[in-house]
Amino acid sequence: MRLRTRSLLPGVVAVAVLAAGSAACTTKHSDEPGGNAGAAARPGSGTAVLKDGSATKVALVPGGAHPYFQPWKTAGAKAKKTYRLGDVTFDETAEWDQQKQNNLLSTLAARGYNAFGVFGVSPTDINTTFADLKSQGFAVASLGSCPAGKKNAADFCLSTDVELAAYKAAKAAIDAMGGKGKIVHLTGNNVDANTQLRIKGVARAVKESGGKVQLLQTVTDIDKDLQTAQRAVSDLLAAKGNQIQGIVSTAYNPAVAAADAVRSSGSRAKVVAIDDDAKILSSIKQGTVTATVVQNPVGQAEVGAWALALLQTKQCTMHTPGQSIDSGSFIVTKENIASYDSARQRKTDRLKEQFAEKVLTCR
């Protein structure tokens, strides 16, 4: 397989703006008739129930090792069983390197995998990879991140709207601060377009305070690993801890580091984190973390594998090729910590309906 890359930019971008489309397919229960398979594919016709996915082998391929992707494993295994797919595998490289990811994709294609859900390493180069996979007849989804810019060469992108998620996090922190004070934003790689969208989301929430909230500092490039994040947060609290009323973390490792640092230092800063790491959830229960914004990696893998199978079997096509869909983000507090996962599952169910009604055109 001819996979090429240009210069590597670390990080990923997750632009997930829901593009509206006219109705495409109707969902049916598995025991309902499958409809007229010979009818012309058109909006509003057909069924999005996969008729036979046994020849579809789906590969879910993150950009590298990261806790965020672990739910893809169980969701992929569930999708294989639920939709009777030929196979679903989860595979990743040890390093975040676009060329190594390309090599892995080549290996998987040689092993017979014909549908790919990929979290691209380089947002500026990943379209080359997507286009090459597509040219060989494979169904391709950009999962968990979208390419930089306005073009997506994959069939679709299913990812968090990270600007919206960051905005939600900042609003939650500002509310916990009583609507005034100084806030710090902890995030990932500064050159990553994903990070820039998060910075934009936090800035929008701060601006809406009408000057009552000041963004004291945005700390970037601290999501490489937990140790890097811990050092950065420790230094921040040592230097400016008495000035900080709120901390928003829009990257995984800084979120865990902030939860630990606030608890151990006795800081009274209101912390809003990201994702549902056990430490973060425990800190919410204890009251040292105010809230967290969780994403939907399970929905990305489950719905992504199902949609890829519909595309690979030619049962459906994309109504708008390259469309981006928000997989959802959810504020979790002490009040809803026991029920948020049910809300996330309901979102996943709605995503399937959305694909059937607006995203796919099925026969």
ABEGO torsion letter per residue (X at the ends): XBBBBBBBBBEBBBBBBBBBBBBABBBBBAABBAEBAABBBBBGBEBABBABAAABBBBBBBAEBBAAAAAAAAAAAAAAAAAGBABBBBBBBABBBAAAAAAAAAAAAAAGBABBBBBBABAAAAAAAAAAAAAAGBBBBBBGBBBBEABBABABBBBBBAAAAAAAAAAAAAAAAGGBEBBBBBBBBAABAAAAAAAAAAAAAAAAAGGABBBABBBBGAAABAAAAAAAAAAAAAAAAAABABBBBABAAAAAAAAAAAAAAGBABBBBBBEBBAAAAAAAAAGABABBBBBBAAAAAAAAAAAAAAAAAGABBBABBGBBBBAEBBBBBAAAAAAAAAAAAAAAAAAAAAAAAAABBBX
